[in-house]
Amino acid sequence: MLFQHLLHQGTGACGTVRLNRRGMPTFPKKIKRGEVTFRENGTQLVVKWQDKRDVNFLTTVHPSSMAQSGRVDHFTGEPKVKPACFLDYNKKMGAVGRMDMITSFVDSARKSTKWYKKLFFHLLDTAVLNAYTVHRKLSAERMPYQDFQLRLVKELIQEHPLLRRSTGGRPCVNTPLRLTGRHFPSFVPPTEAQGQSTRRHCRVCLYTTRRKRERELTRYMCSSCDTALCPAPCFEEFHTLKNY
Protein backbone atom coordinates (compact mmCIF):
# COMPACT_ATOMS: atom_id res chain seq x y z
CA MET A 1 0.00 0.00 0.00
CA LEU A 2 1.05 3.58 -0.60
CA PHE A 3 0.94 4.58 3.08
CA GLN A 4 3.12 1.62 4.05
CA HIS A 5 5.65 2.50 1.34
CA LEU A 6 5.73 6.14 2.51
CA LEU A 7 6.21 5.01 6.10
CA HIS A 8 9.20 2.88 5.09
CA GLN A 9 10.65 6.00 3.46
CA GLY A 10 10.21 7.95 6.70
CA THR A 11 7.13 9.92 5.59
CA GLY A 12 3.90 9.83 7.57
CA ALA A 13 0.52 10.29 5.91
CA CYS A 14 -3.14 10.79 6.73
CA GLY A 15 -6.19 10.84 4.48
CA THR A 16 -9.63 9.52 3.71
CA VAL A 17 -9.95 5.95 2.51
CA ARG A 18 -12.56 3.54 1.18
CA LEU A 19 -13.10 0.51 3.38
CA ASN A 20 -13.70 -1.77 0.39
CA ARG A 21 -10.08 -1.41 -0.73
CA ARG A 22 -7.85 -4.47 -0.58
CA GLY A 23 -6.14 -4.88 2.77
CA MET A 24 -8.68 -2.84 4.73
CA PRO A 25 -9.90 -4.38 8.03
CA THR A 26 -13.56 -5.21 8.60
CA PHE A 27 -15.90 -2.83 10.42
CA PRO A 28 -19.53 -2.98 11.53
CA LYS A 29 -21.67 -1.87 8.61
CA LYS A 30 -23.81 0.45 10.71
CA ILE A 31 -22.84 2.47 13.76
CA LYS A 32 -24.70 5.23 15.55
CA ARG A 33 -23.99 8.89 14.91
CA GLY A 34 -21.01 10.05 16.96
CA GLU A 35 -19.65 6.53 17.44
CA VAL A 36 -16.14 5.68 16.31
CA THR A 37 -14.29 2.42 15.73
CA PHE A 38 -10.53 1.99 15.48
CA ARG A 39 -8.48 -0.75 13.83
CA GLU A 40 -4.67 -0.74 13.94
CA ASN A 41 -1.78 -3.07 13.17
CA GLY A 42 1.03 -1.27 14.99
CA THR A 43 2.02 1.07 12.19
CA GLN A 44 -1.27 2.04 10.55
CA LEU A 45 -4.56 3.16 12.03
CA VAL A 46 -7.94 2.93 10.29
CA VAL A 47 -10.80 4.97 11.73
CA LYS A 48 -14.51 4.66 11.00
CA TRP A 49 -16.52 7.52 12.45
CA GLN A 50 -20.20 8.20 11.96
CA ASP A 51 -20.93 11.91 11.55
CA LYS A 52 -23.65 13.05 9.17
CA ARG A 53 -22.24 10.30 6.96
CA ASP A 54 -19.55 7.65 7.20
CA VAL A 55 -16.07 9.16 7.56
CA ASN A 56 -13.17 6.75 7.10
CA PHE A 57 -9.52 7.64 7.69
CA LEU A 58 -6.20 5.90 7.27
CA THR A 59 -3.25 7.38 9.14
CA THR A 60 0.29 6.51 10.18
CA VAL A 61 0.85 9.62 12.31
CA HIS A 62 -2.10 9.75 14.74
CA PRO A 63 -3.09 7.80 17.86
CA SER A 64 -6.46 6.10 18.33
CA SER A 65 -7.89 8.95 20.39
CA MET A 66 -10.61 11.57 20.40
CA ALA A 67 -10.13 15.32 20.84
CA GLN A 68 -12.35 18.30 21.56
CA SER A 69 -13.48 20.10 18.42
CA GLY A 70 -14.07 23.46 20.11
CA ARG A 71 -17.84 23.20 19.68
CA VAL A 72 -20.59 22.41 22.16
CA ASP A 73 -23.49 19.99 21.77
CA HIS A 74 -26.63 22.12 21.97
CA PHE A 75 -28.67 19.26 23.45
CA THR A 76 -26.30 18.11 26.21
CA GLY A 77 -24.15 21.22 26.64
CA GLU A 78 -21.04 19.06 26.57
CA PRO A 79 -18.03 19.70 24.31
CA LYS A 80 -18.14 17.84 21.02
CA VAL A 81 -15.34 15.34 20.46
CA LYS A 82 -14.09 13.98 17.17
CA PRO A 83 -11.25 11.68 16.11
CA ALA A 84 -7.91 13.45 16.48
CA CYS A 85 -6.91 12.50 12.93
CA PHE A 86 -10.11 14.08 11.56
CA LEU A 87 -9.49 17.41 13.31
CA ASP A 88 -5.84 17.49 12.27
CA TYR A 89 -6.73 16.59 8.68
CA ASN A 90 -9.30 19.37 8.41
CA LYS A 91 -6.88 21.89 9.93
CA LYS A 92 -4.08 21.02 7.51
CA MET A 93 -6.22 20.49 4.42
CA GLY A 94 -8.33 23.63 4.73
CA ALA A 95 -6.17 25.64 2.33
CA VAL A 96 -6.06 22.74 -0.15
CA GLY A 97 -9.83 22.51 -0.06
CA ARG A 98 -10.15 26.22 -0.78
CA MET A 99 -7.68 25.89 -3.64
CA ASP A 100 -9.64 23.00 -5.15
CA MET A 101 -12.86 25.00 -4.83
CA ILE A 102 -11.40 28.09 -6.54
CA THR A 103 -9.62 26.26 -9.35
CA SER A 104 -12.58 23.96 -10.02
CA PHE A 105 -14.46 26.86 -11.63
CA VAL A 106 -11.64 27.62 -14.05
CA ASP A 107 -9.85 24.28 -14.41
CA SER A 108 -7.52 24.34 -17.41
CA ALA A 109 -7.46 20.56 -17.95
CA ARG A 110 -10.06 18.72 -20.02
CA LYS A 111 -11.51 15.30 -19.30
CA SER A 112 -10.01 13.90 -22.51
CA THR A 113 -6.52 15.22 -21.70
CA LYS A 114 -3.81 12.64 -21.05
CA TRP A 115 -2.60 12.28 -17.48
CA TYR A 116 0.73 14.06 -17.92
CA LYS A 117 -1.03 17.03 -19.51
CA LYS A 118 -3.50 17.10 -16.62
CA LEU A 119 -0.55 17.19 -14.23
CA PHE A 120 0.99 20.09 -16.15
CA PHE A 121 -2.24 22.10 -16.17
CA HIS A 122 -2.81 21.37 -12.48
CA LEU A 123 0.64 22.77 -11.66
CA LEU A 124 -0.10 25.75 -13.92
CA ASP A 125 -3.40 26.44 -12.13
CA THR A 126 -1.62 26.14 -8.77
CA ALA A 127 1.07 28.63 -9.84
CA VAL A 128 -1.57 31.12 -11.02
CA LEU A 129 -3.49 30.76 -7.75
CA ASN A 130 -0.27 31.34 -5.77
CA ALA A 131 0.36 34.49 -7.82
CA TYR A 132 -3.21 35.63 -7.11
CA THR A 133 -2.69 35.06 -3.38
CA VAL A 134 0.52 37.12 -3.40
CA HIS A 135 -1.24 39.86 -5.41
CA ARG A 136 -4.03 40.09 -2.84
CA LYS A 137 -1.51 40.43 0.00
CA LEU A 138 0.68 43.06 -1.68
CA SER A 139 -1.86 45.08 -3.66
CA ALA A 140 -4.69 47.27 -2.44
CA GLU A 141 -6.60 46.43 -5.61
CA ARG A 142 -9.22 43.73 -5.19
CA MET A 143 -10.36 41.69 -8.16
CA PRO A 144 -12.06 38.31 -8.68
CA TYR A 145 -9.84 35.36 -9.49
CA GLN A 146 -11.23 35.09 -13.04
CA ASP A 147 -10.40 38.75 -13.75
CA PHE A 148 -6.87 38.20 -12.42
CA GLN A 149 -6.44 35.27 -14.80
CA LEU A 150 -7.61 37.32 -17.79
CA ARG A 151 -5.23 40.16 -16.94
CA LEU A 152 -2.38 37.69 -16.51
CA VAL A 153 -3.06 36.13 -19.91
CA LYS A 154 -3.21 39.54 -21.61
CA GLU A 155 0.10 40.59 -20.05
CA LEU A 156 1.76 37.33 -21.05
CA ILE A 157 0.72 37.55 -24.72
CA GLN A 158 1.42 41.23 -25.24
CA GLU A 159 4.63 42.26 -26.95
CA HIS A 160 7.64 42.93 -24.76
CA PRO A 161 11.03 44.35 -25.76
CA LEU A 162 13.56 41.64 -26.49
CA LEU A 163 16.52 41.79 -24.12
CA ARG A 164 19.57 40.46 -25.91
CA ARG A 165 22.25 38.83 -23.79
CA SER A 166 25.71 40.22 -24.24
CA THR A 167 28.06 37.77 -25.97
CA GLY A 168 31.10 39.16 -24.19
CA GLY A 169 32.95 39.75 -27.47
CA ARG A 170 34.24 42.97 -28.95
CA PRO A 171 31.58 45.62 -29.60
CA CYS A 172 30.41 46.30 -33.13
CA VAL A 173 32.66 48.68 -35.04
CA ASN A 174 29.69 50.88 -35.93
CA THR A 175 28.65 51.27 -32.28
CA PRO A 176 30.51 54.01 -30.37
CA LEU A 177 32.08 52.90 -27.11
CA ARG A 178 30.04 55.53 -25.27
CA LEU A 179 26.90 53.50 -26.10
CA THR A 180 28.28 50.26 -24.66
CA GLY A 181 29.46 49.15 -21.25
CA ARG A 182 28.76 50.79 -17.90
CA HIS A 183 29.23 54.50 -17.32
CA PHE A 184 29.13 56.45 -14.05
CA PRO A 185 29.35 60.18 -13.38
CA SER A 186 32.31 61.63 -11.48
CA PHE A 187 33.68 65.09 -10.70
CA VAL A 188 35.97 66.90 -13.11
CA PRO A 189 39.53 66.64 -11.71
CA PRO A 190 40.64 69.89 -10.05
CA THR A 191 43.23 72.12 -11.68
CA GLU A 192 45.73 74.45 -10.04
CA ALA A 193 43.89 77.48 -11.38
CA GLN A 194 40.32 76.54 -10.40
CA GLY A 195 40.88 74.01 -7.62
CA GLN A 196 37.87 71.95 -6.51
CA SER A 197 35.47 74.14 -8.51
CA THR A 198 37.04 73.19 -11.84
CA ARG A 199 34.49 73.12 -14.66
CA ARG A 200 34.54 72.07 -18.29
CA HIS A 201 32.20 72.61 -21.21
CA CYS A 202 29.50 69.95 -21.54
CA ARG A 203 30.04 68.08 -24.80
CA VAL A 204 26.33 67.50 -25.47
CA CYS A 205 25.37 71.13 -24.87
CA LEU A 206 28.24 72.23 -27.12
CA TYR A 207 27.65 69.88 -30.09
CA THR A 208 24.00 68.80 -29.85
CA THR A 209 21.87 68.66 -33.01
CA ARG A 210 18.59 68.20 -31.14
CA ARG A 211 18.29 71.66 -29.60
CA LYS A 212 19.98 75.04 -29.44
CA ARG A 213 23.67 74.72 -28.67
CA GLU A 214 25.04 76.33 -25.52
CA ARG A 215 28.45 76.70 -23.89
CA GLU A 216 27.36 75.15 -20.59
CA LEU A 217 29.98 74.57 -17.90
CA THR A 218 29.69 71.52 -15.63
CA ARG A 219 31.56 69.96 -12.72
CA TYR A 220 30.59 66.43 -13.82
CA MET A 221 32.06 64.07 -16.36
CA CYS A 222 32.14 60.42 -17.43
CA SER A 223 35.48 59.05 -16.30
CA SER A 224 35.30 56.13 -18.76
CA CYS A 225 34.79 58.43 -21.76
CA ASP A 226 36.84 61.33 -20.32
CA THR A 227 34.00 63.64 -21.37
CA ALA A 228 32.43 66.51 -19.43
CA LEU A 229 28.65 66.21 -19.25
CA CYS A 230 25.75 67.84 -17.44
CA PRO A 231 24.25 65.31 -15.01
CA ALA A 232 20.80 65.62 -16.63
CA PRO A 233 19.79 65.11 -19.30
CA CYS A 234 23.12 65.22 -21.15
CA PHE A 235 24.77 62.29 -19.33
CA GLU A 236 21.93 59.95 -20.30
CA GLU A 237 21.63 61.29 -23.86
CA PHE A 238 25.37 60.94 -24.50
CA HIS A 239 25.33 57.26 -23.48
CA THR A 240 22.03 56.23 -25.09
CA LEU A 241 21.66 58.26 -28.31
CA LYS A 242 23.85 57.74 -31.35
CA ASN A 243 22.99 61.24 -32.58
CA TYR A 244 22.58 63.45 -29.58
C-alpha positions as CSV (number, residue, x, y, z in Angstrom):
1,M,0.0,0.0,0.0
2,L,1.0,3.6,-0.6
3,F,0.9,4.6,3.1
4,Q,3.1,1.6,4.0
5,H,5.6,2.5,1.3
6,L,5.7,6.1,2.5
7,L,6.2,5.0,6.1
8,H,9.2,2.9,5.1
9,Q,10.7,6.0,3.5
10,G,10.2,8.0,6.7
11,T,7.1,9.9,5.6
12,G,3.9,9.8,7.6
13,A,0.5,10.3,5.9
14,C,-3.1,10.8,6.7
15,G,-6.2,10.8,4.5
16,T,-9.6,9.5,3.7
17,V,-9.9,5.9,2.5
18,R,-12.6,3.5,1.2
19,L,-13.1,0.5,3.4
20,N,-13.7,-1.8,0.4
21,R,-10.1,-1.4,-0.7
22,R,-7.9,-4.5,-0.6
23,G,-6.1,-4.9,2.8
24,M,-8.7,-2.8,4.7
25,P,-9.9,-4.4,8.0
26,T,-13.6,-5.2,8.6
27,F,-15.9,-2.8,10.4
28,P,-19.5,-3.0,11.5
29,K,-21.7,-1.9,8.6
30,K,-23.8,0.4,10.7
31,I,-22.8,2.5,13.8
32,K,-24.7,5.2,15.6
33,R,-24.0,8.9,14.9
34,G,-21.0,10.1,17.0
35,E,-19.6,6.5,17.4
36,V,-16.1,5.7,16.3
37,T,-14.3,2.4,15.7
38,F,-10.5,2.0,15.5
39,R,-8.5,-0.8,13.8
40,E,-4.7,-0.7,13.9
41,N,-1.8,-3.1,13.2
42,G,1.0,-1.3,15.0
43,T,2.0,1.1,12.2
44,Q,-1.3,2.0,10.5
45,L,-4.6,3.2,12.0
46,V,-7.9,2.9,10.3
47,V,-10.8,5.0,11.7
48,K,-14.5,4.7,11.0
49,W,-16.5,7.5,12.4
50,Q,-20.2,8.2,12.0
51,D,-20.9,11.9,11.5
52,K,-23.6,13.1,9.2
53,R,-22.2,10.3,7.0
54,D,-19.5,7.6,7.2
55,V,-16.1,9.2,7.6
56,N,-13.2,6.8,7.1
57,F,-9.5,7.6,7.7
58,L,-6.2,5.9,7.3
59,T,-3.2,7.4,9.1
60,T,0.3,6.5,10.2
61,V,0.8,9.6,12.3
62,H,-2.1,9.8,14.7
63,P,-3.1,7.8,17.9
64,S,-6.5,6.1,18.3
65,S,-7.9,9.0,20.4
66,M,-10.6,11.6,20.4
67,A,-10.1,15.3,20.8
68,Q,-12.3,18.3,21.6
69,S,-13.5,20.1,18.4
70,G,-14.1,23.5,20.1
71,R,-17.8,23.2,19.7
72,V,-20.6,22.4,22.2
73,D,-23.5,20.0,21.8
74,H,-26.6,22.1,22.0
75,F,-28.7,19.3,23.5
76,T,-26.3,18.1,26.2
77,G,-24.2,21.2,26.6
78,E,-21.0,19.1,26.6
79,P,-18.0,19.7,24.3
80,K,-18.1,17.8,21.0
81,V,-15.3,15.3,20.5
82,K,-14.1,14.0,17.2
83,P,-11.3,11.7,16.1
84,A,-7.9,13.4,16.5
85,C,-6.9,12.5,12.9
86,F,-10.1,14.1,11.6
87,L,-9.5,17.4,13.3
88,D,-5.8,17.5,12.3
89,Y,-6.7,16.6,8.7
90,N,-9.3,19.4,8.4
91,K,-6.9,21.9,9.9
92,K,-4.1,21.0,7.5
93,M,-6.2,20.5,4.4
94,G,-8.3,23.6,4.7
95,A,-6.2,25.6,2.3
96,V,-6.1,22.7,-0.1
97,G,-9.8,22.5,-0.1
98,R,-10.2,26.2,-0.8
99,M,-7.7,25.9,-3.6
100,D,-9.6,23.0,-5.1
101,M,-12.9,25.0,-4.8
102,I,-11.4,28.1,-6.5
103,T,-9.6,26.3,-9.3
104,S,-12.6,24.0,-10.0
105,F,-14.5,26.9,-11.6
106,V,-11.6,27.6,-14.1
107,D,-9.9,24.3,-14.4
108,S,-7.5,24.3,-17.4
109,A,-7.5,20.6,-17.9
110,R,-10.1,18.7,-20.0
111,K,-11.5,15.3,-19.3
112,S,-10.0,13.9,-22.5
113,T,-6.5,15.2,-21.7
114,K,-3.8,12.6,-21.0
115,W,-2.6,12.3,-17.5
116,Y,0.7,14.1,-17.9
117,K,-1.0,17.0,-19.5
118,K,-3.5,17.1,-16.6
119,L,-0.5,17.2,-14.2
120,F,1.0,20.1,-16.1
121,F,-2.2,22.1,-16.2
122,H,-2.8,21.4,-12.5
123,L,0.6,22.8,-11.7
124,L,-0.1,25.7,-13.9
125,D,-3.4,26.4,-12.1
126,T,-1.6,26.1,-8.8
127,A,1.1,28.6,-9.8
128,V,-1.6,31.1,-11.0
129,L,-3.5,30.8,-7.7
130,N,-0.3,31.3,-5.8
131,A,0.4,34.5,-7.8
132,Y,-3.2,35.6,-7.1
133,T,-2.7,35.1,-3.4
134,V,0.5,37.1,-3.4
135,H,-1.2,39.9,-5.4
136,R,-4.0,40.1,-2.8
137,K,-1.5,40.4,0.0
138,L,0.7,43.1,-1.7
139,S,-1.9,45.1,-3.7
140,A,-4.7,47.3,-2.4
141,E,-6.6,46.4,-5.6
142,R,-9.2,43.7,-5.2
143,M,-10.4,41.7,-8.2
144,P,-12.1,38.3,-8.7
145,Y,-9.8,35.4,-9.5
146,Q,-11.2,35.1,-13.0
147,D,-10.4,38.8,-13.7
148,F,-6.9,38.2,-12.4
149,Q,-6.4,35.3,-14.8
150,L,-7.6,37.3,-17.8
151,R,-5.2,40.2,-16.9
152,L,-2.4,37.7,-16.5
153,V,-3.1,36.1,-19.9
154,K,-3.2,39.5,-21.6
155,E,0.1,40.6,-20.0
156,L,1.8,37.3,-21.1
157,I,0.7,37.5,-24.7
158,Q,1.4,41.2,-25.2
159,E,4.6,42.3,-27.0
160,H,7.6,42.9,-24.8
161,P,11.0,44.4,-25.8
162,L,13.6,41.6,-26.5
163,L,16.5,41.8,-24.1
164,R,19.6,40.5,-25.9
165,R,22.2,38.8,-23.8
166,S,25.7,40.2,-24.2
167,T,28.1,37.8,-26.0
168,G,31.1,39.2,-24.2
169,G,32.9,39.7,-27.5
170,R,34.2,43.0,-28.9
171,P,31.6,45.6,-29.6
172,C,30.4,46.3,-33.1
173,V,32.7,48.7,-35.0
174,N,29.7,50.9,-35.9
175,T,28.6,51.3,-32.3
176,P,30.5,54.0,-30.4
177,L,32.1,52.9,-27.1
178,R,30.0,55.5,-25.3
179,L,26.9,53.5,-26.1
180,T,28.3,50.3,-24.7
181,G,29.5,49.2,-21.3
182,R,28.8,50.8,-17.9
183,H,29.2,54.5,-17.3
184,F,29.1,56.4,-14.1
185,P,29.4,60.2,-13.4
186,S,32.3,61.6,-11.5
187,F,33.7,65.1,-10.7
188,V,36.0,66.9,-13.1
189,P,39.5,66.6,-11.7
190,P,40.6,69.9,-10.1
191,T,43.2,72.1,-11.7
192,E,45.7,74.5,-10.0
193,A,43.9,77.5,-11.4
194,Q,40.3,76.5,-10.4
195,G,40.9,74.0,-7.6
196,Q,37.9,72.0,-6.5
197,S,35.5,74.1,-8.5
198,T,37.0,73.2,-11.8
199,R,34.5,73.1,-14.7
200,R,34.5,72.1,-18.3
201,H,32.2,72.6,-21.2
202,C,29.5,69.9,-21.5
203,R,30.0,68.1,-24.8
204,V,26.3,67.5,-25.5
205,C,25.4,71.1,-24.9
206,L,28.2,72.2,-27.1
207,Y,27.6,69.9,-30.1
208,T,24.0,68.8,-29.9
209,T,21.9,68.7,-33.0
210,R,18.6,68.2,-31.1
211,R,18.3,71.7,-29.6
212,K,20.0,75.0,-29.4
213,R,23.7,74.7,-28.7
214,E,25.0,76.3,-25.5
215,R,28.5,76.7,-23.9
216,E,27.4,75.1,-20.6
217,L,30.0,74.6,-17.9
218,T,29.7,71.5,-15.6
219,R,31.6,70.0,-12.7
220,Y,30.6,66.4,-13.8
221,M,32.1,64.1,-16.4
222,C,32.1,60.4,-17.4
223,S,35.5,59.0,-16.3
224,S,35.3,56.1,-18.8
225,C,34.8,58.4,-21.8
226,D,36.8,61.3,-20.3
227,T,34.0,63.6,-21.4
228,A,32.4,66.5,-19.4
229,L,28.6,66.2,-19.3
230,C,25.8,67.8,-17.4
231,P,24.2,65.3,-15.0
232,A,20.8,65.6,-16.6
233,P,19.8,65.1,-19.3
234,C,23.1,65.2,-21.1
235,F,24.8,62.3,-19.3
236,E,21.9,59.9,-20.3
237,E,21.6,61.3,-23.9
238,F,25.4,60.9,-24.5
239,H,25.3,57.3,-23.5
240,T,22.0,56.2,-25.1
241,L,21.7,58.3,-28.3
242,K,23.9,57.7,-31.3
243,N,23.0,61.2,-32.6
244,Y,22.6,63.5,-29.6
